[in-house]
Amino acid sequence: MIETRKLDCGIRIVMEQIPYVQSVALGIWVKAGAVDETKNISGISHFIEHMMFKGTEERSAKKIAEDVDRIGGQINAFTGREATCYYMKTLNSNAEQAAEILLDMFLNSKFDKTEMSKEKQVIYEEMKMIEDTPDDYAHEEISDLIFKGCPYEKSIIGTQSSLKSISQATLKKYIEDEYTRDSIVISIAGNVDMDQMCKIFEGKLRHLKEEKEVKKFYNEAYEPRFKVKVKEIEQSHICLGTRGLCLEDENYYALSLLNNIMGGSMSSRLFQNIREQKGLAYSVYSHASSFVNAGYYNIYAGVSHDKIYDAINGIKEELELLKKDGITEDELHVAKEQLKANYIFGQENVNGRMFSIGKNTILLNRVYTVEEVIGEIDAVTMKDIEKASALIDNIDNYSAVIVTNKKCDLKKMVKS
């Protein structure tokens, strides 16, 4: 049973009672991420997420870790383009203690200047790690190219210069402006007393600002862009991507199924062509990512330096075949079973359920039940797939990024 309530202060709390488990997952979601940042404070949402673990008025960073361990908990957080989430999983008998620790971090973090300085160094190392991981770098860059002139082009991690400029005062002001009651959702999944959980959170967040300023969404017309990054590496990493669909688009599930057919599994067209038939890549796949106002579709392949042209041609072959012949009824049936299975597998733990109800509530202001999602997948028709195909089957609409060991004319390779 899923139930959404409002605390007296207006903050929403969405709960799913799962009586047959002995665990609980609690999350505090904030609708604040990279899209809410300006260029000079790029990465501040991610920085705040790090700093929430660095000590409160009552707990040091070590004490937070010890108190989590004491109740057998697992604590973590993540920052996305549109939201940040702080969450913990523990035994249902320790739910109250878990909520108290999360609230202490969320409301009473000190943001000590010395700790801020140290944590910036940690994030600088994280930036270097991305730079030194060419496939991660390629994925970051392709989304930047696709969303150029749109809020989604903003980097989650920021830059060294933007991070360096963030002061304690800047950080606290951002929290004051963005961590508002209308932008916070508490999500809980597990074997817990819903009334008791509401009592734990009631009154704790009342002092936060009521609402934040609504930012206007801007969006320049999309046009394909190309980028080549030269590094001394042993393999070339290719990303080809184009604009996709937002979360609530009527063809969202059709594109998800088409993505599965094209590059979402070992039996997918790209995997079978590029890896199994041509032997060009160890890793080749596609994915479709969706946000509130936009989305993108991306194809990735890691290949030998001398196989770049062949791999791109292989990808183009599959796109042309999709455009010419479409897909078969059997492919659609198999994709539906795979997508349903993947969704159900992700829902069979309390973290997965907490993430699902929390994300849907914070971003879409509603909760989708398992039955609704399965129904949406089953309802996709061949006609729906044709509409989704029109979004991704034209290579002329694709941007491209490659990380390789020498300069090349990537645009010519893609367009020729």
C-alpha positions as CSV (number, residue, x, y, z in Angstrom):
1,M,0.0,0.0,0.0
2,I,1.3,3.4,-1.0
3,E,0.1,6.5,0.9
4,T,1.0,10.2,0.5
5,R,0.4,12.6,3.3
6,K,1.3,16.2,4.1
7,L,3.0,17.1,7.3
8,D,1.6,20.2,9.1
9,C,4.4,22.3,7.5
10,G,3.3,21.2,4.0
11,I,6.2,18.8,3.3
12,R,5.0,15.7,1.5
13,I,5.8,12.2,3.0
14,V,5.2,9.2,0.7
15,M,5.2,5.8,2.3
16,E,4.9,2.2,1.0
17,Q,4.0,-0.4,3.7
18,I,5.7,-3.7,2.9
19,P,4.6,-6.0,5.8
20,Y,6.6,-9.1,4.8
21,V,10.1,-7.5,5.1
22,Q,12.2,-6.7,8.1
23,S,13.9,-3.7,6.7
24,V,13.1,-0.1,5.9
25,A,14.6,2.5,3.6
26,L,14.2,6.2,4.3
27,G,15.0,9.0,1.9
28,I,15.0,12.8,2.1
29,W,14.6,14.2,-1.4
30,V,15.3,17.7,-2.5
31,K,14.3,19.1,-5.9
32,A,17.7,20.8,-6.3
33,G,20.4,19.8,-8.6
34,A,22.6,20.9,-11.4
35,V,19.7,22.6,-13.3
36,D,19.3,25.0,-10.4
37,E,22.8,26.3,-10.4
38,T,24.4,29.2,-12.1
39,K,27.8,29.0,-13.8
40,N,29.8,30.5,-11.0
41,I,28.4,28.0,-8.4
42,S,28.3,25.0,-10.7
43,G,28.7,21.8,-8.6
44,I,27.3,23.3,-5.4
45,S,24.4,20.8,-5.1
46,H,27.0,17.9,-5.3
47,F,29.3,19.7,-2.9
48,I,26.5,20.1,-0.3
49,E,25.7,16.4,-0.6
50,H,29.3,15.6,0.3
51,M,29.3,18.1,3.2
52,M,26.2,16.7,4.8
53,F,28.4,13.8,5.9
54,K,31.2,15.9,7.4
55,G,29.7,16.6,10.9
56,T,26.8,18.3,12.7
57,E,26.6,20.3,15.9
58,E,26.2,17.0,17.9
59,R,28.1,14.5,15.7
60,S,31.5,14.4,14.0
61,A,31.9,12.7,10.7
62,K,33.2,9.7,12.5
63,K,30.3,9.7,15.0
64,I,27.8,9.7,12.1
65,A,29.5,6.6,10.6
66,E,29.6,4.9,14.0
67,D,25.9,5.7,14.8
68,V,24.9,4.3,11.4
69,D,26.9,1.1,12.0
70,R,25.4,0.8,15.5
71,I,22.0,0.3,14.1
72,G,23.1,-1.9,11.2
73,G,22.4,0.8,8.7
74,Q,23.7,1.6,5.2
75,I,23.8,5.4,4.5
76,N,24.5,7.2,1.2
77,A,23.4,10.1,-1.0
78,F,23.4,11.1,-4.6
79,T,23.1,14.3,-6.7
80,G,21.4,14.4,-10.1
81,R,20.6,17.0,-12.6
82,E,17.2,17.7,-11.0
83,A,17.3,16.3,-7.5
84,T,19.4,15.3,-4.5
85,C,18.6,12.4,-2.2
86,Y,20.0,11.5,1.3
87,Y,19.0,8.0,2.3
88,M,19.5,5.1,4.7
89,K,18.5,1.5,4.9
90,T,18.3,-0.4,8.2
91,L,16.2,-2.9,10.2
92,N,12.6,-1.8,10.6
93,S,13.2,-1.9,14.4
94,N,15.7,0.9,14.0
95,A,13.7,3.1,11.8
96,E,13.3,5.9,14.3
97,Q,17.1,6.1,15.0
98,A,17.8,6.1,11.2
99,A,15.3,9.0,10.8
100,E,17.0,10.9,13.6
101,I,20.5,10.6,12.1
102,L,19.2,11.7,8.6
103,L,17.4,14.7,10.1
104,D,20.5,15.7,12.2
105,M,22.7,15.7,9.0
106,F,20.0,17.4,6.9
107,L,19.3,20.2,9.4
108,N,22.3,20.6,11.6
109,S,25.4,20.1,9.4
110,K,28.1,22.6,10.4
111,F,29.7,23.1,7.0
112,D,33.0,23.8,8.8
113,K,35.4,25.8,6.7
114,T,38.3,23.5,7.3
115,E,36.2,20.5,6.3
116,M,34.9,22.3,3.3
117,S,38.5,22.9,2.1
118,K,39.4,19.2,2.6
119,E,36.3,18.0,0.8
120,K,37.0,20.3,-2.2
121,Q,40.3,18.4,-2.5
122,V,38.3,15.1,-2.5
123,I,36.0,16.4,-5.3
124,Y,39.0,17.6,-7.3
125,E,40.2,14.0,-7.2
126,E,36.8,12.8,-8.3
127,M,37.1,15.2,-11.3
128,K,40.5,13.7,-12.1
129,M,39.0,10.2,-11.9
130,I,36.3,11.1,-14.5
131,E,39.0,12.7,-16.7
132,D,41.1,9.5,-16.4
133,T,38.1,7.2,-17.1
134,P,37.6,7.7,-20.9
135,D,34.2,6.0,-21.1
136,D,32.8,8.2,-18.3
137,Y,34.3,11.3,-19.9
138,A,32.6,10.4,-23.2
139,H,29.2,10.0,-21.6
140,E,29.6,13.3,-19.8
141,E,30.6,15.1,-22.9
142,I,27.8,13.7,-25.2
143,S,25.1,14.9,-22.8
144,D,26.8,18.3,-22.7
145,L,26.7,18.5,-26.5
146,I,23.1,17.2,-26.8
147,F,21.8,19.7,-24.2
148,K,23.8,22.7,-25.3
149,G,21.7,25.8,-24.6
150,C,19.5,23.9,-22.1
151,P,19.7,23.6,-18.3
152,Y,20.6,20.0,-18.6
153,E,24.0,20.8,-20.1
154,K,25.2,21.9,-16.6
155,S,27.7,19.6,-15.0
156,I,26.7,17.8,-11.8
157,I,30.2,17.8,-10.4
158,G,31.1,21.4,-11.6
159,T,34.6,22.6,-12.4
160,Q,37.7,23.3,-10.3
161,S,37.2,27.0,-10.6
162,S,33.5,27.0,-9.7
163,L,34.1,24.8,-6.7
164,K,37.0,26.8,-5.5
165,S,34.8,30.0,-5.4
166,I,32.1,28.4,-3.2
167,S,32.3,29.9,0.3
168,Q,30.5,28.8,3.5
169,A,28.2,31.8,3.1
170,T,27.4,30.9,-0.5
171,L,26.7,27.3,0.4
172,K,24.3,28.3,3.3
173,K,22.5,30.8,1.1
174,Y,22.0,28.1,-1.6
175,I,20.5,25.7,1.0
176,E,18.3,28.5,2.3
177,D,17.0,29.3,-1.2
178,E,16.7,25.7,-2.6
179,Y,16.1,23.4,0.3
180,T,12.5,24.7,0.8
181,R,9.4,23.0,2.0
182,D,7.8,22.9,-1.4
183,S,10.9,21.2,-2.8
184,I,11.3,18.4,-0.2
185,V,9.8,14.9,-0.2
186,I,10.3,12.3,2.4
187,S,10.0,8.7,1.1
188,I,9.8,5.6,3.2
189,A,9.4,1.9,2.1
190,G,9.4,-1.1,4.4
191,N,7.7,-2.7,7.4
192,V,7.0,0.4,9.4
193,D,4.1,2.2,11.3
194,M,3.1,5.0,9.0
195,D,1.5,7.1,11.7
196,Q,4.7,6.8,13.8
197,M,7.0,7.8,10.9
198,C,4.9,10.9,10.3
199,K,5.2,11.8,14.0
200,I,9.0,11.5,13.8
201,F,9.2,14.0,11.0
202,E,6.4,16.3,12.1
203,G,7.6,19.7,13.2
204,K,11.3,19.1,12.4
205,L,11.3,20.9,9.1
206,R,8.9,23.7,9.8
207,H,11.6,26.4,10.0
208,L,12.7,26.0,6.4
209,K,11.6,28.6,3.8
210,E,8.2,27.8,2.4
211,E,8.9,27.9,-1.3
212,K,11.6,28.6,-3.8
213,E,11.7,30.8,-6.9
214,V,10.5,29.0,-10.0
215,K,13.2,29.1,-12.7
216,K,12.2,29.6,-16.3
217,F,13.1,26.6,-18.5
218,Y,15.1,27.7,-21.6
219,N,16.0,25.6,-24.6
220,E,17.9,26.5,-27.7
221,A,17.1,24.6,-30.8
222,Y,19.1,21.3,-31.0
223,E,21.8,20.9,-33.6
224,P,24.3,18.0,-33.8
225,R,27.8,18.8,-32.4
226,F,31.1,16.9,-32.4
227,K,34.0,16.6,-30.1
228,V,37.3,14.7,-30.2
229,K,39.4,14.2,-27.1
230,V,42.9,13.0,-27.6
231,K,44.5,10.9,-24.8
232,E,47.2,8.3,-24.5
233,I,44.8,5.3,-24.1
234,E,44.6,1.8,-25.4
235,Q,41.1,1.9,-26.7
236,S,38.8,4.4,-28.4
237,H,35.5,5.3,-26.7
238,I,32.6,6.4,-29.0
239,C,29.3,8.0,-28.0
240,L,26.6,8.9,-30.5
241,G,23.6,10.6,-29.1
242,T,20.5,12.7,-29.9
243,R,17.5,14.3,-28.1
244,G,15.0,11.9,-26.7
245,L,11.8,12.2,-24.5
246,C,10.9,13.7,-21.2
247,L,9.5,11.5,-18.4
248,E,5.9,12.1,-19.0
249,D,5.9,11.9,-22.8
250,E,3.3,9.6,-24.2
251,N,6.0,7.6,-26.1
252,Y,8.3,7.3,-23.0
253,Y,7.7,3.5,-22.7
254,A,7.9,3.0,-26.5
255,L,11.3,4.5,-26.6
256,S,12.4,2.5,-23.5
257,L,11.3,-0.7,-25.3
258,L,13.0,0.4,-28.6
259,N,16.2,1.1,-26.6
260,N,16.1,-2.4,-25.3
261,I,15.8,-3.8,-28.8
262,M,18.6,-1.7,-30.1
263,G,21.2,-1.9,-27.4
264,G,19.8,-2.9,-24.0
265,S,20.7,-6.6,-23.8
266,M,23.0,-9.3,-25.2
267,S,20.4,-10.2,-27.8
268,S,20.0,-6.5,-28.9
269,R,20.7,-5.5,-32.5
270,L,23.8,-3.4,-31.7
271,F,25.4,-6.1,-29.5
272,Q,24.8,-8.8,-32.0
273,N,26.1,-6.8,-35.0
274,I,29.0,-4.8,-33.5
275,R,30.3,-7.4,-31.0
276,E,29.1,-10.9,-32.1
277,Q,29.1,-10.6,-35.9
278,K,31.8,-8.1,-36.5
279,G,33.9,-8.6,-33.4
280,L,34.6,-4.9,-33.1
281,A,33.9,-4.2,-29.5
282,Y,33.8,-5.8,-26.1
283,S,31.3,-3.2,-24.8
284,V,28.5,-1.8,-26.9
285,Y,25.1,-0.7,-25.7
286,S,22.5,2.1,-25.8
287,H,20.5,3.9,-23.2
288,A,17.6,6.3,-23.0
289,S,17.7,8.9,-20.2
290,S,14.7,11.1,-19.4
291,F,14.2,14.2,-17.2
292,V,11.2,16.4,-16.4
293,N,11.6,18.7,-19.5
294,A,13.9,16.7,-21.9
295,G,15.7,13.5,-22.6
296,Y,18.4,11.9,-24.7
297,Y,19.3,8.7,-26.4
298,N,22.9,7.5,-26.5
299,I,24.9,4.7,-28.2
300,Y,28.3,3.7,-26.8
301,A,31.0,1.5,-28.1
302,G,34.6,0.9,-26.9
303,V,36.8,-0.3,-29.8
304,S,40.4,-0.6,-31.0
305,H,41.8,2.7,-32.5
306,D,41.9,1.2,-36.0
307,K,38.2,0.1,-35.8
308,I,36.6,3.4,-35.1
309,Y,35.3,3.9,-38.7
310,D,34.0,0.3,-38.9
311,A,32.2,0.6,-35.5
312,I,30.5,3.9,-36.5
313,N,29.5,2.3,-39.8
314,G,28.0,-0.7,-38.0
315,I,26.0,1.6,-35.8
316,K,24.8,3.5,-38.8
317,E,23.8,0.2,-40.5
318,E,21.5,-0.7,-37.6
319,L,19.9,2.8,-37.6
320,E,19.3,2.6,-41.3
321,L,17.8,-0.9,-40.9
322,L,15.5,0.3,-38.2
323,K,14.4,3.2,-40.4
324,K,13.8,0.9,-43.4
325,D,12.3,-2.2,-41.9
326,G,11.3,-1.3,-38.3
327,I,11.1,-4.1,-35.8
328,T,9.2,-7.4,-35.5
329,E,6.3,-8.3,-33.3
330,D,8.6,-10.9,-31.7
331,E,11.2,-8.3,-30.8
332,L,8.6,-6.2,-29.2
333,H,7.3,-9.1,-27.2
334,V,10.8,-10.0,-25.9
335,A,11.6,-6.4,-25.1
336,K,8.4,-6.1,-23.1
337,E,9.2,-9.1,-21.0
338,Q,12.8,-7.9,-20.4
339,L,11.6,-4.4,-19.4
340,K,9.0,-5.7,-17.1
341,A,11.5,-8.1,-15.5
342,N,14.1,-5.4,-15.0
343,Y,11.5,-3.1,-13.4
344,I,10.2,-5.8,-11.1
345,F,13.7,-6.9,-10.1
346,G,14.4,-3.3,-9.1
347,Q,11.3,-3.1,-7.0
348,E,12.0,-6.2,-5.0
349,N,14.0,-4.4,-2.3
350,V,13.1,-1.6,0.0
351,N,15.7,0.8,-1.5
352,G,14.3,0.3,-5.0
353,R,10.8,1.0,-3.8
354,M,11.9,4.1,-1.8
355,F,13.7,5.5,-4.9
356,S,10.7,4.9,-7.1
357,I,8.1,6.6,-5.0
358,G,10.4,9.4,-4.0
359,K,11.6,10.2,-7.5
360,N,8.1,10.1,-8.9
361,T,6.8,12.4,-6.2
362,I,9.6,14.9,-6.2
363,L,9.7,15.2,-10.0
364,L,6.3,14.4,-11.3
365,N,4.0,15.1,-8.2
366,R,2.5,11.6,-8.4
367,V,3.3,7.9,-7.7
368,Y,3.1,5.2,-10.3
369,T,2.1,1.8,-8.9
370,V,3.8,-1.4,-10.2
371,E,0.6,-2.3,-11.9
372,E,0.4,1.0,-13.7
373,V,4.0,0.7,-15.0
374,I,3.4,-2.9,-16.2
375,G,0.2,-1.8,-17.8
376,E,1.9,1.0,-19.7
377,I,4.6,-1.4,-21.0
378,D,2.1,-3.9,-22.1
379,A,0.0,-1.2,-23.9
380,V,2.8,-0.2,-26.3
381,T,1.9,-1.0,-29.9
382,M,3.9,-1.3,-33.1
383,K,2.5,2.1,-34.1
384,D,4.0,3.6,-30.9
385,I,7.4,2.0,-31.7
386,E,7.3,3.7,-35.2
387,K,6.8,7.1,-33.5
388,A,9.7,6.4,-31.1
389,S,11.9,5.2,-34.0
390,A,11.5,8.5,-35.8
391,L,13.4,10.1,-33.0
392,I,16.5,8.0,-33.2
393,D,16.8,6.3,-36.6
394,N,18.3,9.3,-38.5
395,I,22.1,9.5,-38.1
396,D,22.0,13.1,-39.3
397,N,20.4,14.0,-35.9
398,Y,23.2,12.6,-33.9
399,S,26.0,14.4,-32.0
400,A,29.2,12.5,-31.4
401,V,32.1,12.3,-28.9
402,I,35.2,10.2,-29.2
403,V,38.1,9.7,-26.8
404,T,41.0,8.3,-28.8
405,N,44.7,8.4,-29.2
406,K,45.0,10.8,-32.2
407,K,43.0,13.5,-34.0
408,C,40.3,12.3,-36.4
409,D,37.5,13.9,-38.5
410,L,34.6,12.5,-36.4
411,K,32.0,14.6,-38.1
412,K,33.0,13.2,-41.5
413,M,32.9,9.7,-40.1
414,V,29.4,10.1,-38.8
415,K,28.0,12.0,-41.8
416,S,29.7,10.2,-44.7
